[in-house]
Amino acid sequence: MSDRSRRSSSAHHAPLRVMMLGLRGIPDLQGGVERHVQELARRLARAGCSVEVLGRARYLPSRRPYEWCGVRVTPLFSPRNHALESIVHTLLGVLYAAWVRPDILHIHAIGPSLLVPLARVLGLRVVVTHHGFDYDREKWGRLARAMLRIGEWTGMRFSSGRIAVSHGIASVVAARHAVAVSPIPNGVTVHPMPQGTGTLARFGLEPGRYVVMVSRLVPEKRHLDLIDAFARAALLGWKLALVGGADHADSYSREVLNRARRTAGVVTTGFQSGPALQELLAHAGLFVLPSSHEGLPIALLEALSYGVRTLSSDIPPNREVGLPDTCYFPVRDVGALVAGMARACARLPDEAERTESRERIRRMFDWDVIAARTRELYITVQRDPAARARAPGRAPLSRPGP
């Protein structure tokens, strides 16, 4: 075989090289995008892709590149300034990607998508995942909302391929920007039911006798509504566990923690992951998500994967999970939340109901299927002449070392 033929054969069989950008990092960091990438990246690596995740150095366990579940994690600098953290890190990530030359640069969320045009000019094929209309989050001011809207516009208009984590987001974005968007949802891993209760004991919780909420402490999650509703519901012998922390302490997170301390029966656990989080979800009597903004809530899917009864606000992303009407209440309606909690806690699901819930979630939101669909989109983008890199550039002979 000639040298040219050998090179052609080697290129044909080379693994698809994917780089992911737009998150703090992996593994086990707080946030829906972080959880999404963690689950997706390791499955893509298992399927034969070469996957590299660019993380923000100050959130990661090492300042040097490391491997996790077959995924290379590369720390890059990000400033401590909350307003500049994401955009500066994304800029550095795009420049790094232009040097390494992956087959696909996968940018997550609309904020980092501001830099999609730069990535395209630098000759990269870019896939963007739209995780939600972040400009609707209550924490952002007018300028930040405007920048996020521009990020959505540039991400959808200039990317080589587009994904939305729900059908609702896909429909809105496709109509708004006149582009094709693939609805590929968030997913869930259905774990065996945990048997231990050590984490519960640590927080003074009794199996089946507590309400749980899992989320970051940010205004759109509406923790204060849940704390008020729990106090008014007066569920005899029940507690409320708020699982999650704040990325950056602010007036809202301080108010949530202060209100929790002043309300009898409310427990705050801080951020939890792995077996501890599984235990807190699996043994809950009720999971509640009162948020005013979501993409497609992974925490809700995880609660359902343990067969736990759930109650969530009636916003479209929560409705897309497809639960009965009794599992929803009008967002911001604390009175309806009180009534829903009292009704849900009056009778816990039996084993048959829990098994049915677990199987339904396994069928509808299987991460393995989601990873396979994402990989198919990568291959389509890679083969599409219209998505070819527009700027000249030659891939390095090898990736940079640690």
C-alpha positions, 0 to 999 in steps of 0.5 A, spaced: 500 500 500 502 506 498 504 512 503 498 516 500 493 510 501 495 508 508 494 516 510 487 515 507 485 509 510 488 511 517 484 518 516 478 514 514 478 510 520 480 515 525 475 516 531 471 522 531 474 528 534 469 532 539 471 538 543 466 541 548 465 548 550 461 552 554 461 549 561 464 549 568 467 542 567 466 535 569 465 531 573 460 532 578 459 540 578 453 543 579 449 545 573 444 542 568 449 543 562 455 540 566 450 534 568 448 534 560 455 534 558 458 529 563 453 524 561 453 525 554 461 525 553 462 519 557 458 515 552 461 518 546 467 516 548 465 509 550 462 509 542 469 510 540 469 518 539 475 522 542 472 527 546 475 533 550 471 537 555 474 544 556 473 546 563 474 553 567 480 551 571 478 554 578 472 549 578 476 543 576 480 538 581 487 539 577 490 545 573 493 540 568 489 536 563 486 529 566 482 523 564 475 521 566 471 515 563 475 516 557 474 523 556 480 528 556 478 534 561 483 540 559 482 546 564 483 553 561 483 560 565 477 564 567 476 570 571 473 570 577 468 576 575 461 573 574 460 577 568 466 576 564 467 568 566 463 565 561 465 569 555 473 570 557 473 562 557 469 561 551 474 566 547 480 562 550 476 555 548 475 557 541 482 559 540 484 553 543 480 549 538 482 553 532 489 550 534 487 543 536 482 542 530 477 537 532 472 535 527 466 538 531 466 543 536 460 543 540 458 549 544 453 548 549 448 554 551 446 561 548 451 565 552 457 562 549 454 561 542 456 569 542 463 566 539 460 561 534 462 566 528 469 567 530 469 559 531 467 559 524 471 564 521 477 560 524 475 554 520 471 550 525 465 546 524 460 548 530 454 544 533 450 548 538 446 545 543 440 550 546 439 549 553 434 554 554 432 561 553 437 564 558 435 571 557 428 569 561 432 568 567 430 572 573 437 574 575 439 577 569 439 585 567 437 588 561 444 588 558 445 581 560 439 579 557 440 583 550 447 579 550 444 572 551 439 574 545 444 576 541 448 569 543 442 565 541 441 569 534 449 568 532 449 561 535 443 559 531 444 562 525 452 561 524 453 554 527 453 548 522 448 544 526 443 545 532 440 541 537 435 543 542 434 539 549 426 540 548 421 540 542 418 546 545 425 550 544 426 547 538 420 549 535 420 556 537 428 557 535 426 554 528 420 559 527 424 565 530 431 564 526 428 560 520 433 554 521 433 546 522 434 544 529 434 537 532 430 536 538 435 531 542 432 531 550 436 531 556 436 524 559 437 520 565 440 514 568 436 509 571 440 506 577 438 501 582 435 503 588 440 505 593 439 501 600 443 505 605 440 511 608 447 514 611 446 521 608 439 521 610 441 520 617 446 526 617 441 531 615 436 528 620 431 525 614 426 519 615 425 515 608 419 517 605 417 523 610 421 529 606 420 533 600 426 534 596 428 540 591 434 539 587 437 545 584 442 551 584 440 557 589 438 562 583 431 566 583 428 562 577 428 556 581 423 559 586 425 556 593 422 561 597 415 559 594 417 552 596 419 554 603 412 558 604 408 553 601 411 547 606 410 552 612 403 553 610 402 546 608 404 543 616 405 536 614 405 532 620 412 529 621 415 531 614 421 535 613 423 539 607 430 538 604 433 543 599 439 540 595 444 545 592 448 551 593 450 557 589 455 558 584 456 565 587 453 568 593 448 573 592 442 576 596 438 571 593 442 565 596 443 568 602 435 570 603 434 562 601 438 560 607 436 565 612 429 563 610 430 556 611 434 557 618 427 560 620 422 555 618 421 549 622 423 543 618 427 545 613 434 542 612 439 545 607 444 540 604 448 544 600 451 541 593 450 533 593 452 528 587 453 521 586 451 516 591 449 522 596 444 525 591 441 518 589 440 517 596 436 523 597 432 523 591 430 515 592 428 516 599 424 522 598 416 522 599 415 528 594 420 531 589 418 539 588 420 543 582 417 550 583 421 554 577 419 559 572 425 557 567 427 551 565 430 547 559 428 540 560 429 539 568 434 533 569 433 533 576 425 532 575 427 526 570 432 523 576 426 523 581 422 520 576 427 515 575 426 512 582 419 512 582 418 518 586 412 522 586 413 529 583 410 536 583 412 541 578 410 548 576 406 548 569 411 551 565 412 548 558 419 545 559 416 541 565 410 539 561 414 536 556 415 530 561 408 528 560 406 527 567 398 527 569 395 534 570 395 533 578 403 533 578 403 540 576 401 547 579 401 554 576 407 557 577 408 562 582 401 560 585 403 558 592 396 556 594 396 551 589 403 548 591 400 548 598 394 544 596 398 539 591 403 538 596 398 536 601 394 531 596 401 528 594 403 527 601 397 523 603 398 517 599 405 515 597 406 511 590 406 503 591 411 499 588 407 497 582 407 505 581 414 506 582 416 501 577 412 503 572 415 510 573 422 508 572 420 504 566 417 510 562 423 514 564 428 509 562 424 508 555 423 516 554 430 519 556 435 514 555 442 517 555 445 512 550 440 513 545 441 521 546 448 520 545 447 516 539 443 521 536 448 526 537 453 522 534 449 521 528 448 529 528 456 530 528 457 525 522 452 529 518 455 535 520 462 533 518 460 530 511 456 536 509 460 540 504 456 546 506 458 545 513 466 545 511 471 549 515 471 556 511 478 558 513 484 554 511 488 551 517 492 544 518 491 540 524 497 539 528 500 532 528 498 531 535 494 534 540 498 538 545 501 535 551 499 536 558 
